[in-house]
Amino acid sequence: MINRREFIKSSVAFTGVLASNCSFINGTLSNVPSYLKGYEDLYVEDPNKAALAWFQDAKFGLFMHYGLYSILGRHEWVQFREKIPIPEYEKLTKRFTAKNFDADFITDLALEAGMKYVNLTSKHHDGFCLFDPGRGDWNSMAVAKRDLCAELADQCQKKGLGCFFYYSLLADWHHPYFYPRKYNRIARPDYKTEPEQYKFRSADDFPLYLDDAVGHIRTLLTNYGPISGIWIDPLMGYYGRPDLFPMDRIYAIIRKLQPQCLISAKQGITGTEDFAAPERSGHSLTDRIRDRYGEKAADIAARAWEANKVKHNEICDTLQPRGWGYIKADDGNHKSPDQVIAMLEKASSMNSNLLLNTGPLPDGEIHQEDVTTLKEVGKRLG
């Protein structure tokens, strides 16, 4: 079994080899990513600076929470909240088709709404991937023969939209070697008895999770063209065992693979993120972290927030009144164009973009209420 130090060494070594053959190196691209057209000179000087300048000008992006949980229509945390047994949750793969997930329509809608980028949940906390990780069957390619991340990335590149991938690095309810609830209450559903699928016994096991997770990030940054950013979640997942996550090393891998790729992790973990992306209010979570994890964790959170709050940031919010994944009970109560315009104005006043979420329907179609609202917002923005 590899230990954490060996994992870090192997990750950095692998990255160095891969980067030597990668076209996304230090502003020497013959073709600048399409979403960075207009920032070519800055890109040649420094891809990260070009991406930050673009992001500050972007103002408005589309967020999408889509996965197995969408089929149930009861919140993206439905497995956790309802303590759905793993074998029962896995049966949802038989119903997952994504037959009406249309990346062409989605990107056209984003453009019509005046948005400059799109962010898709490549993997949420249930561990189910919307891309092809190259092995295993817990992914959309295996169960529906659809690589949704590839479809979206392709359309974004064609149309000059930025493509971000949300990735749940800090929680995974399906992976056998993610850490248990005794370290963090969001780490696993509160099952009465521990499922046999969970194999974690000590911190020495955790690199088996990290190896897979960092492998996923490598895949997203090598097989899907130029990616605008990796959006890491859930922040609270870090503070149960911050010693287990070598965030500086993981960030270095991202920056080596694609120097223009921005990094975000909610309010921040190291303070070296390119931008913070707090939910709704745009305020720090430090007090909540202190209450849940203690003063040491709060100190880490406070330092990250102090470093990040002065940057051009992003506020994420959702068109539904409650969750981020589709909630059927909220049909008829989605946000109006007036509310979205107010959200944009609030974000702008806080030196932030607005990342506005829609929860696609079980078949992947964008909710008609949200389509209508976004088209009207685009008309008003001109």
C-alpha positions in Angstrom: 0.0 0.0 0.0 1.4 3.4 -0.9 1.7 6.0 1.7 0.9 9.7 1.4 4.5 10.8 0.8 4.9 8.2 -2.0 1.6 9.4 -3.6 2.8 13.0 -3.7 6.1 12.1 -5.2 4.6 9.9 -7.8 2.0 12.5 -8.7 4.6 15.2 -9.2 6.8 12.9 -11.2 3.9 11.8 -13.5 2.9 15.4 -14.0 6.4 16.4 -15.1 6.5 13.6 -17.7 3.0 14.4 -19.0 3.6 18.2 -19.1 6.7 17.7 -21.3 4.4 16.4 -24.0 1.4 18.7 -23.4 0.6 21.5 -25.8 -0.7 23.8 -23.0 2.7 25.1 -21.9 3.6 28.6 -20.7 2.0 30.7 -23.4 3.5 28.9 -26.4 0.3 27.6 -27.9 0.0 28.1 -31.6 -3.8 28.4 -31.0 -5.0 30.3 -28.0 -8.1 28.6 -26.4 -11.2 30.0 -28.1 -12.6 31.6 -24.9 -9.4 33.6 -24.6 -9.6 35.3 -28.0 -8.8 38.9 -27.4 -6.3 38.1 -24.7 -3.6 36.7 -27.0 -0.8 39.1 -26.0 -1.4 38.6 -22.3 -1.7 34.8 -22.9 1.8 34.7 -24.5 3.2 36.6 -21.5 1.4 34.5 -18.8 -1.6 32.2 -19.5 -2.8 32.6 -15.9 -2.9 36.4 -16.1 -4.8 36.1 -19.4 -7.3 33.8 -17.8 -7.8 36.1 -14.8 -8.3 39.1 -17.0 -10.9 37.1 -19.0 -12.6 35.9 -15.8 -12.9 39.4 -14.5 -14.6 40.5 -17.7 -16.8 37.4 -17.9 -19.4 38.5 -15.2 -21.9 35.7 -15.7 -21.7 31.9 -16.0 -24.0 28.9 -16.1 -23.7 26.2 -13.4 -25.3 22.7 -13.8 -25.8 20.1 -11.2 -26.6 16.9 -12.9 -26.2 13.2 -12.0 -27.9 10.1 -10.7 -29.6 12.2 -8.0 -31.5 14.1 -10.7 -33.5 10.9 -11.4 -35.0 11.1 -7.9 -35.7 14.8 -8.1 -35.2 15.2 -4.3 -31.9 17.2 -4.0 -28.3 16.4 -5.0 -27.7 15.2 -1.4 -30.5 12.7 -1.5 -28.3 9.7 -0.9 -26.9 11.3 2.2 -30.1 12.9 3.6 -32.2 9.8 3.1 -29.4 7.3 3.9 -30.1 5.4 0.7 -28.1 2.1 0.8 -25.3 2.0 -1.7 -26.7 -1.1 -3.6 -30.1 0.7 -3.9 -28.5 4.0 -5.1 -26.4 2.0 -7.6 -29.6 0.8 -9.2 -30.2 4.3 -10.5 -27.6 3.6 -13.2 -30.2 1.5 -14.9 -32.4 4.5 -15.3 -29.7 7.0 -16.3 -29.8 7.8 -20.0 -29.1 11.6 -20.3 -31.0 11.2 -23.5 -32.0 14.9 -23.6 -28.7 16.3 -22.3 -27.9 18.5 -25.3 -24.6 20.4 -25.0 -25.3 22.3 -28.3 -28.6 23.6 -26.8 -27.0 24.3 -23.4 -24.2 26.4 -24.8 -26.5 28.3 -27.1 -28.7 29.0 -24.2 -25.8 30.3 -22.1 -24.7 32.6 -25.0 -28.3 33.9 -25.4 -28.4 34.6 -21.7 -25.2 36.7 -21.9 -23.1 34.2 -20.1 -19.4 33.6 -20.9 -18.7 30.2 -19.3 -20.4 27.0 -18.3 -19.6 24.8 -15.3 -20.7 21.2 -15.0 -20.5 18.8 -12.1 -18.0 16.3 -13.5 -18.3 14.4 -10.2 -20.6 15.2 -7.3 -20.4 13.8 -3.7 -21.9 10.5 -4.8 -18.8 9.8 -6.8 -20.6 9.2 -10.1 -18.6 10.7 -13.0 -20.0 12.4 -16.0 -16.8 11.7 -18.0 -14.8 8.7 -19.0 -12.3 8.0 -16.2 -10.8 5.1 -18.2 -11.8 2.4 -15.8 -14.7 1.2 -13.7 -18.4 1.4 -14.2 -19.4 4.3 -11.9 -19.6 6.8 -14.7 -21.9 8.0 -17.5 -19.8 6.5 -20.3 -20.2 3.0 -18.8 -23.9 3.2 -18.1 -25.2 5.5 -20.9 -22.4 5.5 -23.4 -22.3 9.3 -23.0 -19.3 11.4 -22.0 -21.1 14.5 -21.0 -18.0 16.5 -20.1 -16.5 15.8 -23.5 -19.7 16.9 -25.2 -19.9 20.1 -23.3 -16.2 20.9 -23.6 -16.4 20.4 -27.4 -19.3 22.8 -27.8 -17.7 25.4 -25.5 -14.5 25.3 -27.5 -16.5 25.7 -30.8 -18.4 28.7 -29.5 -15.8 30.6 -27.5 -17.3 29.8 -24.1 -15.2 29.0 -21.0 -15.6 25.4 -19.8 -15.2 24.7 -16.0 -15.5 21.4 -14.3 -16.9 21.2 -10.8 -15.1 18.2 -9.1 -16.0 16.8 -5.6 -12.5 16.2 -4.4 -13.3 16.7 -0.7 -16.2 14.2 -0.4 -17.0 10.9 -2.0 -19.8 8.6 -0.6 -19.0 5.8 -3.0 -15.2 5.4 -3.0 -14.1 2.6 -0.6 -11.2 4.5 0.7 -12.5 8.0 1.5 -12.3 8.8 5.2 -15.3 7.9 7.5 -17.9 9.9 9.4 -15.8 9.9 12.6 -13.6 12.6 11.1 -16.4 14.6 9.4 -20.1 14.1 9.4 -20.5 14.8 5.7 -17.9 12.2 4.8 -20.5 9.4 4.6 -24.3 8.9 5.0 -25.2 8.0 8.5 -25.9 4.4 7.9 -26.9 2.2 10.9 -24.2 -0.3 10.0 -21.1 0.5 7.9 -21.6 -0.8 4.4 -19.2 -3.6 3.3 -18.2 -1.3 0.4 -16.3 1.0 2.8 -12.8 -0.3 3.2 -11.0 2.7 5.0 -9.3 1.5 8.2 -6.5 4.1 8.7 -5.0 7.2 7.2 -2.6 5.0 5.3 -5.5 3.9 3.1 -6.4 7.4 2.0 -3.8 7.7 -0.8 -5.9 5.0 -2.6 -8.7 7.6 -2.8 -6.3 10.4 -3.7 -4.7 8.5 -6.4 -8.1 8.0 -8.1 -9.2 11.5 -7.5 -6.1 13.2 -8.8 -6.2 10.7 -11.7 -9.6 12.1 -12.5 -8.3 15.6 -12.5 -5.5 14.7 -14.8 -7.9 13.1 -17.2 -10.1 16.2 -17.3 -7.1 18.3 -18.0 -5.5 16.1 -20.7 -8.4 14.6 -22.6 -10.9 17.4 -22.9 -9.1 20.3 -24.5 -8.5 23.7 -22.9 -10.3 23.9 -19.6 -11.1 27.2 -18.0 -11.1 26.0 -14.4 -11.3 23.3 -11.8 -13.9 24.1 -9.2 -13.3 22.1 -6.0 -16.0 21.2 -3.5 -17.2 20.7 -0.8 -15.2 23.0 1.4 -16.3 21.4 4.7 -15.0 18.1 3.5 -11.5 19.5 3.9 -11.6 20.5 7.5 -12.4 17.1 9.0 -8.9 15.9 8.1 -6.9 18.8 6.5 -3.7 16.8 7.0 -4.9 14.2 4.4 -5.2 16.6 1.5 -2.0 17.8 -0.1 -3.7 20.8 -1.7 -0.6 22.7 -2.7 0.6 19.6 -4.6 -2.7 19.1 -6.2 -2.9 22.7 -7.3 0.6 22.4 -8.7 -0.5 19.5 -10.8 -3.4 21.5 -12.2 -1.2 24.5 -13.0 1.4 22.3 -14.7 -1.1 20.5 -16.9 -2.9 23.7 -18.1 -1.4 27.0 -16.9 -4.5 29.0 -17.9 -6.8 26.7 -15.8 -8.1 28.7 -12.9 -8.6 27.0 -9.5 -11.4 27.6 -7.0 -12.4 25.9 -3.7 -15.4 27.9 -2.3 -14.0 30.5 0.1 -10.5 28.9 -0.3 -8.2 26.4 1.4 -4.7 27.7 0.9 -5.4 31.3 -0.1 -3.6 30.6 -3.4 -6.8 29.9 -5.3 -7.4 32.2 -8.3 -10.8 33.2 -7.0 -13.2 32.4 -4.2 -16.7 31.1 -5.0 -18.9 31.4 -1.9 -22.5 30.4 -2.0 -25.3 33.0 -2.2 -24.3 35.6 0.4 -20.7 35.8 -0.6 -19.6 35.8 3.0 -17.0 33.8 4.8 -17.8 30.4 6.4 -15.1 30.8 9.0 -17.5 30.9 12.0 -19.3 27.8 10.8 -16.0 26.0 10.4 -14.9 27.1 13.9 -18.2 25.8 15.4 -17.9 22.4 13.6 -14.1 21.8 13.5 -12.5 24.0 16.1 -10.1 26.9 16.3 -7.2 25.3 14.3 -9.5 24.7 11.3 -11.0 28.2 11.7 -7.5 29.7 11.5 -6.8 27.9 8.2 -10.1 29.1 6.8 -9.6 32.7 8.0 -6.2 32.9 6.4 -7.5 31.6 3.1 -10.5 34.0 3.1 -8.3 37.0 4.0 -6.1 36.2 1.0 -9.0 35.5 -1.4 -11.6 38.1 -0.5 -9.7 40.9 -2.2 -9.7 39.1 -5.5 -12.2 39.3 -8.3 -14.4 36.4 -7.1 -17.6 34.6 -7.9 -20.9 34.1 -6.1 -22.8 30.9 -6.9 -26.6 30.7 -6.6 -29.4 28.7 -8.0 -32.5 29.2 -10.0 -34.4 26.8 -7.7 -35.5 28.1 -4.3 -33.6 25.4 -2.5 -31.1 22.8 -3.8 -28.8 22.6 -6.8 -29.8 19.3 -8.3 -33.3 19.0 -9.7 -36.1 19.2 -7.1 -39.5 18.3 -8.5 -41.3 19.8 -5.5 -39.9 23.2 -6.6 -41.5 23.2 -10.0 -43.4 26.4 -10.6 -41.2 28.3 -8.0 -38.0 29.0 -9.9 -36.4 32.4 -9.9 -37.7 35.1 -12.2 -35.8 37.3 -14.6 -36.2 40.2 -12.1 -34.6 38.1 -9.4 -31.7 37.1 -11.6 -31.0 40.7 -12.6 -30.9 41.6 -8.9 -28.5 38.7 -8.3 -26.2 40.0 -11.1 -26.3 43.5 -9.6 -25.5 42.2 -6.2 -22.6 40.1 -7.4 -21.2 43.0 -9.4 -21.4 45.3 -6.3 -19.2 42.7 -4.5 -16.6 42.6 -7.3 -17.8 39.1 -8.3 -19.2 37.2 -11.2 -22.5 35.3 -10.8 -22.4 31.6 -11.4 -26.1 30.8 -11.8 -27.2 27.1 -11.4 -29.8 25.1 -13.1 -30.7 21.5 -12.2 -31.4 19.6 -15.4 -34.3 17.2 -15.4 -33.8 13.4 -15.0 -33.2 13.0 -18.7 -30.8 15.9 -18.9 -33.1 18.5 -20.4 -32.9 22.0 -19.0 -36.0 22.9 -17.0 -38.3 25.0 -19.1 -38.8 27.6 -16.4 -35.0 28.2 -16.4 -34.9 28.3 -20.2 -37.6 31.0 -20.3 -35.9 33.0 -17.5 -32.4 32.9 -19.0 -33.6 33.9 -22.5 -35.4 36.9 -20.9 -32.3 37.9 -18.9 -30.3 37.8 -22.1 -32.7 40.2 -23.8 -32.5 42.6 -20.9 -28.7 42.5 -20.8 -28.8 43.3 -24.5 
